[in-house]
């Protein structure tokens, strides 16, 4: 969250010089995430667990082999076998989508257990309330009788102690 706060703090510094041209602000703020996404894309791979659940064992082994090489191992052990991470010994019944990807037909989900559903609803309501207040404060800064850029910067500065205390 600290990096989000730093980004939030730099927003008024970037927005003030471009205050008359919102398109310039939009382009300027889009460049860094775009460059980051393009640079990080070759390093991202599918989760071996996700691939295994989808019945793509060969691809899961390839990803694990790549991880092993990145960690300094020559290759995976020859006797390595992968099992279904859901706990059952055989893979759950699957359907095949148009793209040829298999998806499990599990009837179990979070909402079938009463205690889990109650916890999930409680967490969802608490998250909604916290988000409502958090973004309500940030979005209402413009209604203060003060300079908008200074108000946003002060709001971001107040978030630094909150991040330190909250972590």
N, C-alpha and C positions, 0 to 999 in steps of 0.2 A: 504494500500500500504506500510505502514511502516514495517509490518512483512515480506513482499516480499523483501524489501530493506535489512532488517536484514539477511534474508536467503541468499540474493545475496552477502552480506558482508562476511558471514561465508564461502562461497564457496571457495575462495582462501586459507582460513585457513585449510579447510578439504582437498583441492586438493593438496596442496604442499607436505604434508608427503606421499601421495599416487601417486606422479607424475609418477612413473615408472610402476604402475599397475592400468590401467584404470578400470579393472573389480572390483578391490577392492573399488575404488572411487564410482563406480556405485552401488555396494552393500551397501556401507555405506550411501550414499545419499538416497537410497530407503527404508531404515529401518524406519526412522522417519515418512514419509508419510504413510507407510504401517501400522505401529502401530497406528497412528492417525485414519486412516480409520477403522481399526478393532474396536478400542475403541468407536468411534462415531456412528457406524452403528446401534446399538440398540436404539439410541436416535432419529434416523431419521424416519419420517413417511411421507406418502403422504400428499399433500396439500388437505384440505377438499374441496376447491374450484375446484381443478382439478378433484377430485373424483365425485363431484356433476355434473360437466359439462359432465363427461363420463357416467352419469346415475347410479352411484354407491352410492346412497343416504345412504344406511345402513352403508357402510364403512365410509362415511363422518361423520355421526353421532357418530360412534365409536371413530374416531380420535378426534372430538370435545369433546366428553366425557372424553377422556384421557387428553386433554389439560385442561379441567375444573378441573379434579382431581389434576393435576400438579400445578394449580393455587390456590389450597386450597378449591375448591368448592366440595361438596359431590357428586352432579350429575347435569346433565343438567335439565332445567325446562321441565316439562312434556308436555307443550303446544308448544314446539319448533318445528317449521317447516322450512324446507330449500326450497329456491326458486332458480331458475336458475340465476346465477350471470350475465349472458349476458344481462339481462334487460327484456327479453320477459317473458310472464307469462307461456308459455308452452315450454317444452324442444325442442331444435332444432332437426330436423330430423336427425337420426343417422344411420350409417351402423355398422354392427358387423364384427370385424376382426376375424382372425382364432383363436385367443386366447379368444374370447368371449367378448372382450372389445369394447365398443361402442365409435365411434368417430363422432363428428358432421359434417354435410354436409353444413356448412356455405359457401356461395358464396362470402360473404363480406371478404375483406382482406385489408391490408395496401395499396396495389397498385391500388385500385379502385378510391381513392380520390386523385385528382391531387396535392393538397397542401401537403398532407401527403407523397406522393411518392417523391415530390421534397425535402422535409425535410429529408426523409430517405436516399435518394441518397447523399445529402449534408453531412449528418452525416457519412455515409459509406466512402465517399471520404476523409473527414477530419480524420477519424479514421485510414484509410489506410496510409495517409501521416504521421500522428503522429507515428504510429507503425513502419513505414518504417524508419523514422529518429531515433527513440528510439532504436530499435534493430539493426539498421545499425551501430550506435555508439558502442554498446556493442559488436557486432560481429567483428568489425574492430579493436578492441583493440590489437589483436595479431599482427597487422601489424606495430605497433609502435616500434621504436628502443629502447625498454625498457623491463624490466623484466615483463613477462606476469602476474604473480601473483600479483605483486605490481600494475600493470596497472588496473587489475580487481578490486582490493581493492580500489584504488583511484576513479575509476568509480562508485563503490557502495557508497563510502563516499560522492561523489558529489550528489548522488541521495537523501540523507537525507534532505539537505536544500530544494531541489525541492519538496519533499513530504510535508514538513512543509509549504512552501510558497503556494503550490498548493491546500492545504486543508483548 
